Amino acid sequence: MKRIFIFPTIEEAKAFILTEPRDPVFVGGVGMAEIAAATLRAVKAKKPQLVVLAGIAGACDRTLRRGEVVEVVCERIAGIPERYAREYETSGPDLGLPLAAGVTVNRSGDGAAATGGPKSAAEGTGHAAGDAGFAEPHPGFTAGGGAEHAAEGTQRQTPGNARNQPGNIAAPIGFETPDDMERTALATQPGIPDNAGNPAQRPEGSPEDTPQEYLPEVENMEGAAFFAVCDALGVACCQIRAVSNYVGEPFGQWAVEEAVGNLTEKLNQIFESNE
């Protein structure tokens, strides 16, 4: 199978790059806009059958252990009104990892609002340490050596119906069928949200913009955008995350090295045996 790997940062990618994987590795950047653009460029350049997004994440669910590696199979974006909310899902093969629901945030701790937990200790500092943007430099990591591959590009709960089996690319990149356009037009009309439930189906008396129950177990800064772009391009994808911290903890308490080490080990285990 022709694969590519995308990491948000070189800090997350470096250990995996040093194992000399046979598949291309890209460093895409932190946040939804950066990862969307990087995924589009990488898929266009390499035309893979499977795109793997890998990185560290904060845990909203404290039953997850530091360093634990999970497959994030569905995502929502924090702060989107319910009428416009969507659930973005994986389309890759079963990886044999514990499954987790995710929430995509713009700042560390924003996912806490979805679970009623504490907000980030970094709130108000201007830092966005949420995914692996590393608001502070992490000792031992540099942006230089071993990044040759990167230069190519720049259960607990099992979420329901969150895994779609992989298939062939549905359409050439950039091509949209009339049916696709009709579905898109319907999905973007107020009151007809895609995958969010029609307002007419909500319980009587519920506020229009109150999110339906969705309890994410991890937060990150890229997942929803990554799933959305891969779905639009018709390419199978999966997202693998290692828990570096609990949401709300200051950066100094993050177990980054442990998370990156476990992530690298799992990636090699999964994809060496899945050629």
PAZAPA-4460 file (N, C-alpha, C; in steps of 0.05 Angstrom, whole numbers, plus 32768, in hexadecimal, padded with zeros to 4 digits):
% residues 275
    n_x    n_y    n_z   ca_x   ca_y   ca_z    c_x    c_y    c_z   seq   type   mol
   8011   7FE8   8000   8000   8000   8000   8012   8019   8000     1      M     A
   800B   802C   7FF0   801A   8045   7FEE   8010   8058   8003     2      K     A
   8022   8060   8016   801A   8070   802D   802B   8089   802E     3      R     A
   8021   809D   803D   8031   80B3   8046   802B   80B9   8063     4      I     A
   803E   80C4   8071   803A   80CC   808D   803C   80EA   808F     5      F     A
   802A   80F6   809F   802B   8113   80A4   802C   8117   80C2     6      I     A
   803E   8128   80CB   8040   8130   80E7   803D   814E   80E9     7      F     A
   8031   8158   80FE   802F   8175   8100   804A   8183   8103     8      P     A
   805C   8177   8113   8076   8185   8119   808D   8171   8115     9      T     A
   80A5   817D   8111   80BD   816D   810F   80C2   815E   812A    10      I     A
   80BA   816B   8140   80BF   815E   815A   80B0   8143   815C    11      E     A
   8099   8142   8150   808A   8129   8150   8094   8115   813C    12      E     A
   809F   8120   8126   80A7   810F   810F   80C3   8104   8112    13      A     A
   80D5   8112   8120   80F1   810C   811E   80F8   80EF   8125    14      K     A
   80EE   80E5   813B   80F5   80CA   8143   80EC   80B5   812E    15      A     A
   80D5   80BA   8121   80CC   80A8   810C   80DD   80AA   80F3    16      F     A
   80E5   80C2   80EC   80F6   80C7   80D5   8110   80B8   80D8    17      I     A
   811B   80B9   80F1   8135   80AC   80F6   8134   808E   80F4    18      L     A
   811C   8082   80F4   811A   8065   80EF   811B   805E   80D1    19      T     A
   811D   8073   80C0   811F   8070   80A3   8108   8061   8097    20      E     A
   80F0   806B   809B   80D8   805D   808F   80DA   805E   8070    21      P     A
   80CE   804A   8064   80CF   8049   8046   80BA   805C   803A    22      R     A
   80A7   8065   8049   8092   8077   803F   8099   8094   8044    23      D     A
   8090   80A6   8032   8096   80C3   8036   808A   80CD   8050    24      P     A
   8099   80DF   805C   8090   80EC   8075   808F   810B   8070    25      V     A
   8079   8117   8078   8076   8134   8075   8072   8141   8090    26      F     A
   807C   8159   8094   8076   8169   80AB   8063   817F   80A2    27      V     A
   804A   817D   80AB   8035   818E   80A0   8031   81A9   80AD    28      G     A
   8038   81AB   80C6   8032   81C4   80D4   801B   81C1   80E9    29      G     A
   801A   81D3   80FB   8007   81D2   8111   7FED   81E1   810A    30      V     A
   7FD6   81D5   8110   7FBD   81E2   810C   7FAE   81D8   80F4    31      G     A
   7F94   81DF   80F3   7F83   81D5   80DD   7F8A   81DF   80C2    32      M     A
   7F91   81F8   80BF   7F97   8203   80A5   7FB1   81F7   809A    33      A     A
   7FC5   81F5   80AB   7FDF   81EA   80A2   7FDD   81CD   809A    34      E     A
   7FCF   81BD   80AA   7FCD   81A1   80A4   7FBC   819C   808C    35      I     A
   7FA8   81AC   8087   7F97   81A9   8070   7FA7   81AE   8057    36      A     A
   7FB6   81C4   8056   7FC7   81CA   803F   7FDC   81B6   803B    37      A     A
   7FE9   81AD   8050   7FFF   8199   804E   7FF4   817E   8043    38      A     A
   7FDD   8176   804D   7FD1   815D   8044   7FCA   815E   8027    39      T     A
   7FBF   8174   801E   7FB9   8178   8002   7FD2   8176   7FF1    40      L     A
   7FE7   8184   7FF9   8000   8183   7FE9   800C   8167   7FE8    41      R     A
   800C   815A   8000   8018   813F   8001   8009   812B   7FF0    42      A     A
   7FEF   812B   7FF2   7FDF   8118   7FE2   7FE2   811E   7FC4    43      V     A
   7FE2   8137   7FBD   7FE6   813E   7FA1   8001   8135   7F96    44      K     A
   8016   8138   7FA7   8031   8131   7F9F   8036   8113   7F9E    45      A     A
   802B   8104   7FB1   8032   80E7   7FB4   801C   80D4   7FAC    46      K     A
   8003   80DE   7FAA   7FEC   80CD   7FA3   7FEB   80B3   7FB3    47      K     A
   7FEA   80B5   7FCD   7FEA   809C   7FDE   7FCF   808F   7FDF    48      P     A
   7FCF   8076   7FE8   7FB6   8068   7FEE   7FAD   806C   800A    49      Q     A
   7FC0   8073   801C   7FBA   8078   8038   7FCB   808F   8042    50      L     A
   7FBE   80A2   8050   7FCC   80B8   805D   7FCA   80B4   807B    51      V     A
   7FE1   80B5   8089   7FE2   80B2   80A6   7FEA   80CC   80B3    52      V     A
   7FD9   80D7   80C4   7FE0   80EE   80D5   7FE8   80E3   80F0    53      L     A
   7FFF   80EB   80F9   800A   80E1   8113   8014   80F8   8124    54      A     A
   8011   80F6   813E   801B   810B   814F   8013   8106   816C    55      G     A
   8018   811A   817D   8010   8117   8199   7FF6   8126   819D    56      I     A
   7FE9   8121   81B4   7FCF   812D   81BA   7FCC   8130   81D8    57      A     A
   7FBA   8142   81E0   7FB2   8144   81FC   7F9A   8133   8201    58      G     A
   7F99   8127   8219   7F83   8115   8220   7F6E   8125   8230    59      A     A
   7F55   8123   8226   7F3E   812E   8236   7F35   8119   824A    60      C     A
   7F3A   8100   8243   7F31   80E9   8253   7F49   80E0   8264    61      D     A
   7F47   80E2   827E   7F5E   80DB   828F   7F61   80BD   8294    62      R     A
   7F51   80AD   8288   7F56   8090   8288   7F6B   8089   8273    63      T     A
   7F70   809B   8261   7F86   8097   824E   7FA0   809C   825D    64      L     A
   7FB4   808B   8257   7FCE   808E   8264   7FE0   80A0   8254    65      R     A
   7FF2   80AE   8262   8007   80BD   8254   8017   80A9   8242    66      R     A
   801C   80B1   822A   802B   809F   8218   801A   808B   8209    67      G     A
   8001   8088   8210   7FF0   8075   8203   7FEA   807E   81E6    68      E     A
   7FEA   806B   81D4   7FE6   8070   81B7   7FCB   8067   81AF    69      V     A
   7FBB   8079   81A3   7FA0   8073   819B   7F9C   807A   817D    70      V     A
   7F88   806E   8171   7F7F   8077   8157   7F67   8089   815B    71      E     A
   7F69   80A2   8151   7F52   80B4   8153   7F41   80AF   813A    72      V     A
   7F28   80A6   813F   7F17   809E   8128   7F01   80B2   8121    73      V     A
   7EFD   80C6   8132   7EEA   80DB   812B   7EF2   80F5   8139    74      C     A
   7EEA   810B   812D   7EF2   8125   8137   7EDB   8139   8134    75      E     A
   7ED9   814B   8147   7EC9   8163   8144   7EDB   817B   8149    76      R     A
   7ED2   8193   813F   7EE1   81AB   8143   7ED5   81BA   815B    77      I     A
   7EE6   81C1   816E   7EDC   81CF   8186   7ED1   81EB   817E    78      A     A
   7EBA   81F1   818A   7EAF   820C   8187   7E9D   8211   8170    79      G     A
   7E99   81FC   815F   7E87   81FF   8148   7E6A   81FD   8152    80      I     A
   7E58   8210   814B   7E3C   820D   8153   7E30   81F2   8148    81      P     A
   7E1F   81E7   8158   7E14   81CC   8151   7E07   81CC   8135    82      E     A
   7DFB   81E1   812D   7DED   81E1   8113   7E01   81DD   80FC    83      R     A
   7E1A   81E5   8101   7E2F   81E2   80EC   7E42   81CB   80F1    84      Y     A
   7E40   81BF   8108   7E54   81AB   8111   7E53   8192   80FF    85      A     A
   7E6A   8187   80FB   7E6D   816E   80ED   7E7F   815B   80FD    86      R     A
   7E7C   8142   80F8   7E8E   812E   8103   7E9E   8123   80EC    87      E     A
   7EB8   8125   80EF   7ECB   811C   80DA   7ED6   8101   80E2    88      Y     A
   7ED9   80EE   80CF   7EDF   80D3   80D7   7EF6   80C7   80C7    89      E     A
   7F03   80B3   80D3   7F18   80A5   80C5   7F0D   8095   80AE    90      T     A
   7F1E   808E   809B   7F16   807C   8085   7F2B   8067   8080    91      S     A
   7F3D   8063   8092   7F53   8050   808F   7F4D   8035   809A    92      G     A
   7F60   8023   8097   7F5C   8007   80A1   7F5E   8006   80C0    93      P     A
   7F55   7FF0   80CB   7F56   7FEC   80E8   7F74   7FE8   80EF    94      D     A
   7F7E   7FF8   8102   7F9A   7FF7   8109   7F9F   7FE7   8122    95      L     A
   7F8A   7FDD   812F   7F8D   7FCD   8147   7F94   7FDE   8160    96      G     A
   7F90   7FF8   815F   7F95   8009   8176   7F7C   800F   8186    97      L     A
   7F7E   8018   819F   7F66   8022   81AC   7F5B   803A   819D    98      P     A
   7F40   803C   819C   7F33   8051   818C   7F2C   8068   819E    99      L     A
   7F2D   8081   8193   7F27   8098   81A3   7F18   80AC   8191   100      A     A
   7F06   80BB   819E   7EFA   80D2   8191   7F0B   80EB   8197   101      A     A
   7F0C   80FD   8184   7F1D   8114   8187   7F0E   812E   8183   102      G     A
   7F1A   8144   818D   7F10   815F   8188   7F27   8170   817E   103      V     A
   7F23   817E   8169   7F37   818F   815D   7F34   81AB   8167   104      T     A
   7F4A   81B6   8172   7F4A   81D0   817F   7F5E   81E3   8173   105      V     A
   7F5B   81FD   8179   7F6E   8211   8170   7F82   8218   8186   106      N     A
   7F7C   8210   819F   7F8D   8216   81B5   7F8B   8200   81CA   107      R     A
   7FA1   81F9   81D6   7FA1   81E4   81EA   7F8C   81EA   8200   108      S     A
   7F7C   81D6   8206   7F68   81D9   821B   7F4D   81DF   8211   109      G     A
   7F4A   81E8   81F8   7F30   81EE   81EE   7F1E   81D5   81ED   110      D     A
   7F2A   81BD   81EC   7F1A   81A5   81EC   7F0D   819F   8207   111      G     A
   7F17   81AD   821C   7F0C   81A8   8237   7EEF   81B0   8239   112      A     A
   7EE8   81C4   8229   7ECC   81CD   8229   7EB9   81B7   8221   113      A     A
   7EC2   81A4   8211   7EB1   818E   8208   7EAD   817A   821D   114      A     A
   7EBE   817A   8232   7EBB   8165   8247   7EB6   8172   8262   115      T     A
   7EB5   818C   8263   7EB0   819A   827C   7EC9   819B   828E   116      G     A
   7EE0   8195   8282   7EF9   8195   8291   7F05   81B1   8293   117      G     A
   7F1C   81B3   82A0   7F2A   81CD   82A3   7F36   81D6   8289   118      P     A
   7F38   81F0   8286   7F45   81FB   826F   7F63   81FA   8272   119      K     A
   7F71   8200   825C   7F8E   81FE   825C   7F9B   8212   826F   120      S     A
   7FB0   820A   827C   7FC0   821C   828C   7FCD   8231   827C   121      A     A
   7FCF   822C   8261   7FDC   8240   8250   7FC9   8254   8245   122      A     A
   7FAF   8252   824C   7F9B   8264   8241   7FA2   8281   8248   123      E     A
   7FA1   8292   8234   7FA7   82AE   8238   7FC4   82B5   8234   124      G     A
   7FD5   82A1   8230   7FF2   82A6   822C   7FF9   82AA   820F   125      T     A
   7FE6   82A3   81FD   7FEC   82A5   81E1   7FF9   828B   81D6   126      G     A
   7FFE   8278   81E8   800A   825F   81DF   7FF5   824C   81D4   127      H     A
   7FFC   823D   81C0   7FEA   8229   81B6   7FF8   820E   81B7   128      A     A
   7FFB   8203   81CF   800B   81EB   81D3   7FFB   81D2   81CE   129      A     A
   7FE2   81D5   81C4   7FCF   81BF   81C5   7FD6   81A6   81B8   130      G     A
   7FE0   81A5   81A0   7FE5   818C   8193   8001   8184   8197   131      D     A
   8013   818C   8187   802F   8188   818C   803D   81A1   8182   132      A     A
   802F   81B7   8183   803B   81D0   8179   8051   81D8   818C   133      G     A
   8053   81CC   81A4   8069   81D1   81B6   806D   81EF   81BA   134      F     A
   805B   81FB   81CA   805D   8217   81D0   8079   821E   81DB   135      A     A
   8085   820B   81E9   80A1   820F   81F2   80B2   81FA   81E4   136      E     A
   80CB   8200   81DD   80DC   81EC   81D0   80E0   81D4   81E2   137      P     A
   80DF   81BD   81D7   80E3   81A5   81E7   8100   819D   81E6   138      H     A
   810D   8199   81FD   8129   8192   81FE   812F   8179   81ED   139      P     A
   8145   817B   81DE   814E   8164   81CF   8143   8163   81B2   140      G     A
   8131   8175   81AB   8126   8176   8190   8132   818E   8181   141      F     A
   8139   8189   8169   8142   819F   8157   8132   819C   813D   142      T     A
   8132   81B1   812E   8124   81B1   8114   8136   81A9   80FE   143      A     A
   814E   819F   8104   8161   819A   80EF   8164   817C   80E8   144      G     A
   8178   816F   80F5   8182   8155   80ED   816C   8140   80EA   145      G     A
   8170   812E   80D7   815F   8118   80D3   8144   811F   80C6   146      G     A
   8142   8136   80BA   8128   813F   80AF   8127   813D   8091   147      A     A
   8138   812B   8086   8138   8129   8069   811D   8122   805D   148      E     A
   8110   810E   806B   80F5   8106   8061   80E2   811D   8063   149      H     A
   80E4   812D   8079   80D1   8143   807C   80D4   8158   8066   150      A     A
   80EB   815A   805A   80EE   816D   8045   80DE   8167   802C   151      A     A
   80D4   814E   802B   80C3   8147   8014   80A9   8156   8014   152      E     A
   80A0   815F   802A   8086   816D   802C   808A   8184   803E   153      G     A
   8085   8190   8042   808E   81A5   8054   808A   8198   806F   154      T     A
   7F1E   800E   81F1   7F14   801C   81DD   7F07   802A   81F1   155      Q     A
   7F1A   803C   81F1   7F0B   8049   8207   7EEE   8048   81FD   156      R     A
   7EE2   805E   81F6   7EC8   805C   81E9   7ECE   8058   81CB   157      Q     A
   7EBE   8048   81BE   7EC1   8044   81A1   7EAC   8055   8193   158      T     A
   7EB4   806C   8187   7EA1   807D   817A   7E91   806E   8165   159      P     A
   7E77   8071   8166   7E65   8062   8154   7E69   8069   8137   160      G     A
   7E6A   8054   8126   7E6C   8057   8109   7E82   806A   8101   161      N     A
   7E98   8069   810F   7EAE   807B   810A   7EC3   8070   80F7   162      A     A
   7EC1   8057   80F0   7ED5   804B   80DE   7EC8   8044   80C4   163      R     A
   7ED2   8050   80AF   7ECA   8048   8094   7EE0   8037   8088   164      N     A
   7ED9   8021   807C   7EED   8010   8070   7EFA   801E   8058   165      Q     A
   7F15   801B   8054   7F22   8029   803F   7F18   801F   8024   166      P     A
   7F19   8030   8010   7F11   8029   7FF5   7F22   8037   7FE1   167      G     A
   7F1C   8034   7FC8   7F2B   8042   7FB4   7F24   8060   7FB5   168      N     A
   7F36   8070   7FA9   7F31   808D   7FA8   7F17   8091   7F98   169      I     A
   7F05   80A1   7FA4   7EEA   80A3   7F99   7EEA   80B3   7F7F   170      A     A
   7EFB   80C6   7F7C   7EFA   80D7   7F64   7F16   80E4   7F61   171      A     A
   7F1D   80ED   7F49   7F36   80FB   7F46   7F37   8114   7F58   172      P     A
   7F4F   811B   7F61   7F52   8132   7F72   7F46   814B   7F64   173      I     A
   7F36   815A   7F73   7F2B   8172   7F68   7F11   816E   7F59   174      G     A
   7F09   8155   7F55   7EF1   8150   7F45   7ED9   814D   7F58   175      F     A
   7EC3   815A   7F51   7EAB   8158   7F61   7E93   8151   7F4F   176      E     A
   7E85   813C   7F56   7E6E   8134   7F46   7E56   8145   7F4C   177      T     A
   7E42   8146   7F3B   7E2A   8155   7F41   7E1D   814C   7F5B   178      P     A
   7E1D   8132   7F60   7E12   8128   7F79   7E21   8133   7F91   179      D     A
   7E3C   8134   7F8F   7E4C   8140   7FA4   7E44   815D   7FA9   180      D     A
   7E41   816C   7F93   7E3B   8188   7F96   7E1F   818C   7FA3   181      M     A
   7E0C   817A   7F9C   7DF2   817D   7FA8   7DF3   8177   7FC5   182      E     A
   7E02   8162   7FCD   7E04   815B   7FE9   7E12   8172   7FF8   183      R     A
   7E27   817E   7FEC   7E35   8194   7FF9   7E22   81AC   7FFD   184      T     A
   7E12   81B2   7FE9   7DFF   81C8   7FEB   7DEB   81C4   8002   185      A     A
   7DE1   81AB   8004   7DCE   81A5   8019   7DDB   81A7   8034   186      L     A
   7DF4   819C   8036   7E01   819B   8050   7E08   81B6   805A   187      A     A
   7E0C   81CA   8049   7E14   81E4   8052   7DFC   81F7   8057   188      T     A
   7DE4   81ED   8052   7DCD   81FE   8058   7DC7   81FE   8076   189      Q     A
   7DC3   8216   8082   7DBD   8216   809F   7DA5   8205   80A5   190      P     A
   7DA7   81F5   80BB   7D91   81E4   80C3   7D93   81C8   80B7   191      G     A
   7DA7   81C4   80A5   7DAB   81A9   809A   7DC8   81A2   809D   192      I     A
   7DD2   819F   80B6   7DEE   8199   80BA   7DF4   817D   80B1   193      P     A
   7E0D   8179   80A8   7E16   815E   809F   7E21   814F   80B7   194      D     A
   7E16   8137   80BD   7E20   8126   80D2   7E1B   8133   80EE   195      N     A
   7E0B   8147   80F0   7E06   8153   810A   7DEA   8150   8113   196      A     A
   7DD8   8146   8102   7DBC   8142   810B   7DAC   815A   8103   197      G     A
   7D95   8156   80F6   7D83   816C   80EF   7D77   8178   8108   198      N     A
   7D76   8194   8109   7D6A   81A0   8121   7D4E   8196   8127   199      P     A
   7D40   818E   8112   7D24   8184   8117   7D24   816A   8127   200      A     A
   7D3C   815D   8127   7D3D   8143   8135   7D47   8147   8152   201      Q     A
   7D4E   815F   815A   7D58   8164   8175   7D41   8161   8189   202      R     A
   7D47   8159   81A2   7D32   8158   81B6   7D24   8173   81B9   203      P     A
   7D0A   8172   81BE   7CFB   818A   81C0   7D06   819C   81D6   204      E     A
   7D0A   81B5   81CF   7D13   81C9   81E3   7D32   81CB   81E5   205      G     A
   7D41   81BB   81D5   7D5E   81BD   81D7   7D67   81D5   81C7   206      S     A
   7D7B   81E4   81D1   7D85   81FC   81C3   7D91   81F4   81A9   207      P     A
   7D8D   8204   8195   7D96   81FD   8179   7DB4   81F9   8177   208      E     A
   7DC3   8209   8186   7DE0   8208   8183   7DEE   81F9   819B   209      D     A
   7DDF   81EB   81AB   7DEB   81DC   81C0   7DF6   81C2   81B4   210      T     A
   7E10   81BC   81B7   7E1C   81A4   81AC   7E0F   818B   81B7   211      P     A
   7E09   8178   81A5   7E00   815E   81AE   7E18   8150   81BC   212      Q     A
   7E12   813D   81CD   7E26   8130   81DE   7E3C   8124   81CC   213      E     A
   7E54   812E   81D1   7E6C   8123   81C3   7E82   8126   81D7   214      Y     A
   7E8D   810F   81E0   7EA1   810F   81F5   7EBC   8107   81E9   215      L     A
   7ECC   811A   81E1   7EE6   8113   81D6   7EF9   8109   81EB   216      P     A
   7F0A   80F7   81E3   7F1E   80ED   81F5   7F3A   80FA   81F2   217      E     A
   7F3E   8105   81DA   7F57   8113   81D5   7F52   812D   81C6   218      V     A
   7F64   8140   81CA   7F63   8159   81BA   7F7C   815C   81AA   219      E     A
   7F7A   8168   8192   7F91   816E   8181   7F8A   8186   8171   220      N     A
   7F9B   818E   815F   7F97   81A7   8150   7F94   81A2   8132   221      M     A
   7F92   8189   8129   7F92   8184   810C   7F7E   8170   8103   222      E     A
   7F74   815E   8114   7F66   8146   810B   7F4E   814B   80F9   223      G     A
   7F3C   815D   8101   7F24   8161   80F1   7F2A   816B   80D5   224      A     A
   7F3D   817D   80D2   7F45   8188   80B8   7F51   8172   80A7   225      A     A
   7F62   8161   80B4   7F6F   814B   80A5   7F5A   8138   809B   226      F     A
   7F47   812F   80AB   7F32   811D   80A2   7F22   812A   808C   227      F     A
   7F1B   8143   808F   7F0A   8151   807B   7F18   8152   805F   228      A     A
   7F32   8159   805F   7F41   815A   8046   7F43   813F   8039   229      V     A
   7F4A   812B   8049   7F4D   8110   803D   7F32   8106   8032   230      C     A
   7F1C   810C   8040   7F02   8105   8035   7EFC   8113   801B   231      D     A
   7F03   812C   801A   7EFE   813C   8001   7F0F   8131   7FEA   232      A     A
   7F27   8128   7FF0   7F38   811D   7FDB   7F33   8100   7FD4   233      L     A
   7F23   80F3   7FE5   7F1C   80D7   7FE0   7F33   80C4   7FE6   234      G     A
   7F44   80CB   7FF9   7F5A   80BA   8000   7F57   80AF   801D   235      V     A
   7F5D   8096   8021   7F5A   808A   803C   7F6E   8097   804F   236      A     A
   7F66   8099   8068   7F77   80A7   807C   7F73   809B   8097   237      C     A
   7F86   809F   80A9   7F84   8098   80C5   7F94   80AB   80D5   238      C     A
   7F8E   80AD   80EF   7F9B   80C0   8101   7FA4   80B1   811A   239      Q     A
   7FBD   80B2   8121   7FC9   80A5   8138   7FD5   80B9   814A   240      I     A
   7FCD   80B8   8164   7FD7   80CC   8177   7FE1   80BE   8190   241      R     A
   7FF6   80C9   819C   8000   80C0   81B6   7FFB   80D6   81CA   242      A     A
   7FF1   80CE   81E2   7FEA   80E1   81F7   8003   80EC   8204   243      V     A
   8006   8106   8202   801D   8113   820F   8016   8121   8229   244      S     A
   7FFC   8127   822D   7FF4   8137   8244   7FD6   8134   8248   245      N     A
   7FCD   813E   825F   7FB1   8141   8264   7FA9   815E   825F   246      Y     A
   7F92   8162   8252   7F8A   817D   824B   7F89   8190   8263   247      V     A
   7F96   81A7   8260   7F97   81BA   8276   7FB1   81BB   8285   248      G     A
   7FC3   81A7   8280   7FDD   81A6   828D   7FF0   81BA   8280   249      E     A
   8001   81C7   8290   8016   81D8   8285   802A   81C7   8275   250      P     A
   8037   81D4   8261   8048   81C5   824F   805F   81B6   825E   251      F     A
   8068   81C1   8274   807E   81B4   8282   8077   8198   828D   252      G     A
   805D   8192   828E   8055   8177   8298   8050   8164   8281   253      Q     A
   8053   816C   8269   804D   815A   8252   8063   8145   8250   254      W     A
   805A   812D   824A   806D   8116   8246   8072   8113   8228   255      A     A
   807F   8127   821C   8083   8127   81FF   8095   8111   81F5   256      V     A
   80AB   810D   8202   80BE   80F8   81F9   80B2   80DD   81FA   257      E     A
   80A4   80D7   8210   8097   80BD   8212   8082   80B9   81FD   258      E     A
   8072   80CE   81F8   805D   80CC   81E4   8068   80C8   81C8   259      A     A
   807D   80D8   81C1   8089   80D5   81A6   8096   80BA   81A3   260      V     A
   80A3   80B1   81B8   80B0   8096   81B6   809C   8080   81B2   261      G     A
   8086   8081   81C1   8071   806C   81BD   8064   806E   81A2   262      N     A
   805F   8087   8199   8053   808B   817F   8065   807F   8169   263      L     A
   807E   8084   816A   8091   807A   8156   8091   805B   8156   264      T     A
   8092   8050   816E   8091   8033   8170   8078   8026   8164   265      E     A
   8061   8032   816A   8048   8028   815F   8046   802B   8141   266      K     A
   804F   8041   8137   804F   8045   811A   805F   8030   810C   267      L     A
   8077   802A   8117   8087   8015   810A   807B   7FF9   810D   268      N     A
   806F   7FF4   8124   8062   7FDA   8128   804B   7FD6   8114   269      Q     A
   803A   7FEA   8112   8022   7FE8   8101   8029   7FE6   80E3   270      I     A
   803B   7FF7   80DA   803E   7FF9   80BD   8055   7FE8   80B3   271      F     A
   8066   7FDE   80C4   8079   7FCA   80BB   806B   7FAF   80B5   272      E     A
   8056   7FAA   80C4   8047   7F90   80C0   8030   7F94   80AE   273      S     A
   802D   7FAB   80A2   8016   7FB1   8090   8020   7FBD   8076   274      N     A
   8030   7FAE   8069   803C   7FB8   8050   8027   7FB8   8039   275      E     A
***
